[in-house]
Amino acid sequence: MQVTAGHTRLMLLYDSRNDDGIKSFFQEVHELYIKTLLNPTYLPGSRITSSHFDTKVRALERKYL
């Protein structure tokens, strides 16, 4: 689990143990999360429902895990 500076928790449930891949995955997901929060159309405190965000996270999963 990773906790952001804004106290948002990012949790990953996964079978294998690949510490370097998990670290890289969280770093890139966190960067994507920040970019989403900085988007002027995002309403602060709302749920992220972007299909683009979901697609990118799934691509990062395939890349690192």
N, C-alpha and C positions, 0 to 999 in steps of 0.2 A: 504494500500500500504506500502511496505517496500522498503527502499533504502539501497543498500549494500555500503560497504566502497569504492567500485570501481564505485559508482554512477549508478549501474544497478538497475532498478526499477522492483520489483516483485509485481504484482497486482492480486487481487483476487476479482472476482465478485460472490457473493453468496447471497442466499435469507435469510437464518436464521442468527441469531446473537448469536454466540458462541465464546466469546472473548478468552477463554482459549484454545479451539480447534484451532482457527485461529492463535493464537500466536505459538502454538506447530507446526502447519502446516508450518508456515513461517520459524521457526527455522530449521526444518528438510529439507525443500526445499532448504534453504540457504546452509546447510551443503552439500547436494547433488550437488548443483551448484558449490561450491568450489571444491569438489572432481572432478567434470567434468573439471573444468578449470585447475586443476593440472595434468590431464591426459596428458601424453606426445604426444598422437595422436591428441589432440585438437589444432586447429589453433587459436591463440588469435584473438579476434574480430569477429570470424565467428559465424554463427547461430548454436545453438545446435540442431542437427537433430537426435540424438541418440534415438532409440526406447526404449532402456533400461532406459534412463532418463525419457521419457514420461510415461513408465509403472510404474516407481517408484513414480512419482508425482501423478499419478492417484490412486495408492495404498494409498498414504498419504492422498489424498482427502477422500477416503472411510473410512480411520482410524479416521480422526479428524473432518471431516465436515459431 
